[in-house]
Amino acid sequence: MKVVRPKANPGKQISIDVGGKSYDRYPIKTEVFKNGDEYAIKIANHIEKFSSCLSTLLEKRWYVIVSEKIVAISQGRSYFIKDIKPSWVATTLSKYVRKTPHGIGLGSPWTMQLAIGEVGVPRILFASVLSILTKPFGLRGVFYHVAGRSAAAIDGPTSYSLYPSNVSAKLAPKDPQKAAERIKVQISKSKVQSSNFGGVVIIDANDLGRNVLGNASDKSDTFFEEVMRDNPMGQGIEGTPVVLLY
């Protein structure tokens, strides 16, 4: 079967400038990931497949950027909203979370319940109180800063997402650093040329912001958050949760 060279998602670009240097980001379309999938093997297979049409990989330093969603789903950390039973606390607190078109965050009873289960009621309540107290001063993001990365990375159902993400809520990946290292090892063991392979990053990215959760590479979190600043993976039904960067 002929391998099709990856192209930019609608409204996105392949190239981006970071620190005065141009980088190319190729979004790779994958099948839908499911609970129990060997995500490291599947990702390595996709990289091996598409590297055959990107001969420049033999010449330049290259990296693999992975959406945290497919790792979390493979780990069984995604739940249908019909199976989540929000408590009164979750339902009440979710009403005060600002919702945007770019993602529901903890602005639903289901995602708030997952956050409570992940970090505990006391921490969520403390984060909520601090958020309320600091809001008059124009401070944003206090709640998520206090609640922590694992709470901030929780995603809820959105109508524009692919199934099952449109009817489910998910936690952040478990041990994302170890997951990134596992993917890196699997890619290094594959047939793809690896002498210029710089590593793997797992990222939580949307049209509002980026947050590196696991970094098994030779570059900083800040670099990858900047190189992904326009969210080349896309926000809807693109189905491209892996980006090949060089």
N, C-alpha and C positions, 0 to 999 in steps of 0.2 A: 504494500500500500504506500502511495506517495505521501511523504511527510510535508505538510504545509507549514511554511515559515510563519511563526506567530506574528500578529499585527496588533497595533494599539486598539484598545477598546474605544467605543464611540465617545467623542469628547475628550479623549486623553491623547497623550503623545508618547512616542517611544523614547525620545531623548530628553534629558534634563541636565541643567548645569548646577553643579555643587562645588563651591570653593574654586570657581574659575575653570573647572574641568567638566567635560561633557560625559555623561553616562547613558547607556541604552538599557531600557527595561522592557523585556519581552514577556507579556502575560501569557501563561500556558493554560489552555483549557483542559479541564479534567472531567472525569465522571463524578457523580455525586458520591461523597464519602459517607460511609455508614459505620455504625457502632461495631467495633471488633475488627475493622480494617487494619491491615498492616501498613499504616500510613507512610512509614519510612521507605518501605519497598515500593509502594505505589508512586511516591514522589520521585524516587530514584529512577524508576522506569520511564516516567514522563520526561525527566531531564535527559536521559540517555536517548530517547526517541527524538527529541527536538534538537539536541546538540548536533545531530548529523546534518542539519540544514543551517547551522551557525558556525561556519568554519573558523570565524574569528576567535572562537573559544580557545583555539590552539595557540593564539598569540597574545591574548590579554588576560589579566586577572579577572576572574568571574565569581559570582556569588549566587546563592539561591535564597529567595525571600518567600516565606511561607505564611499564609494567613492562619492565625491561631484557631479559626473556626474549624478547619478540617482536622486539626489535631484533637481539639476538644470533642468533636463529634466521634472520631475514631475511638477515643478513650471512654465513650459512653457518658459524656458529661453534657449531653443535650437531651432535653425532655419536652415531650408534647405538653402544651399548656393545659390540655384536658386532664393531665395526670398530676399537675401541680395544684396543691390546695393552699391558697394564700391565707395567712392568719389575719386577724383584725389589725395587728400592728403593720403588717406588710401592705394591706389595702389602704390604711390611713396614711402612712408615710409616702406611698407612691403618688398620692394626689399632689404632693408639694414638689415633686421633681419636674424640672423644666423639660418639656418634650420638644424635639426638633424634627424636621423632615428627614434628617440624616441618620436617625437611629433613636430607638425608644429608651435605651439605657435602663435605668431603674425606675422609669416612669410608668410601670405597670405593676399590678399586684403580683404577677407571676415572677417577674425578674427581681422584684424586691424580696420576695420570699426566698429565692435562690441566694440572694446576698445575705440574708439573715442566716440561712443554713450554712453558708460558707464562712462568715466571719463573726457571727453571733449577734444577738439583739443589743447587748450593751454598746458594742462598737458602732453599730448602725445608728443607735439613738444618739450617741455622743457626736457622731459625724453630722447628724441632722441638726442638733442643737447649735453646734459651731457654725454650720452653714447659715442658719437663721440669724445668729448674732452678727455675723460678718457681712451679710447681704447689704445692710444700709451703707456700708463703706465701699460698695462696688466690687468686692472680692468675689471672683468666680472660681469654681472648681474645688472649693474647700471640702465639700462633702466627699468627693471622690478621693481627694488627697488623704483625708483621715480614714476613710473606709478601706483604702488600699487598692493596689493594682488588681487583685483578684476580684474585687467588687466592681471596679471600673470596667473590667473586660467582659462583664456579663452582658449578653445581647438578648433582646426580645424579638418577638415576631413582627415582621414588617411585610406589608402587602406586595412590595416590589421584589422580595427575595425569592430565590428558588426553593421549591419544596425539598426538605421539610422545614427549612428555616422560616417559612412564612406562617407556620403553625406551631413553632416550638421556641423555647428559651434555652440558653446554654450558659454554662459556667466557663471560666477561663481554663485553658489546658492545665493538667496536673503536671508539675515539675517541667515547665517549658524549657528550662535550660538543658535538662537531660534529653528532652525530646529533640531539641535542635542538634545536640551532639549525636544522637542516634541517627538522625537523617543525614548528617554530615558523613558519618562512618559508612552508611549504606551507599551514598553517592560515590564515595571514594573507592568502594569495592566494585562498582559497576564498570561497564566497558567505556564509559565516557572518559575522555582525556582529563586527568586530574592534577597534572603538575602545576597548573595555574589556578586551581580551584581554591578560592579564599575562604569558603565556609558557608554556613547556613544561619539565617536569622528567622525567628518566629515573631510576627508582628501583629498587633491589634491596630488596624487602620480603617478609617472611614473618611468621609468628606469633611469632617470637623477636625480630626487630629490623628496622630500616630503615637504608638507606644510599643517599644520593643520589649517583649516578654522573655525571650531566650536568644542568646547571641553566642554562637559557636563559630566565630570568624576572627579575622585579624583587623577589623575596623570597629569603630565605636558605635554605640547605640545612637548617638546624635547624628552620625553620618547617615545611617539607614533611615532614621526618621525624617531627615531632610531630603534624601533621595526619593522618598515615597510621599512627599508632601502633597502631591496632587492626586493621590490614591489611584495609581494606574490599574489596580486590580478591579476597580469599579465598585459600585455600591448596590447593584441590583441583581439582574439575572445573567450577568456576563459569564459566570461559571469559570473564572480564571483565578483560583486561589493560590497560584504559584507564579512567581516572577523570576525570570533569569536576568541577572544584572551583570553588565560588563562595560 
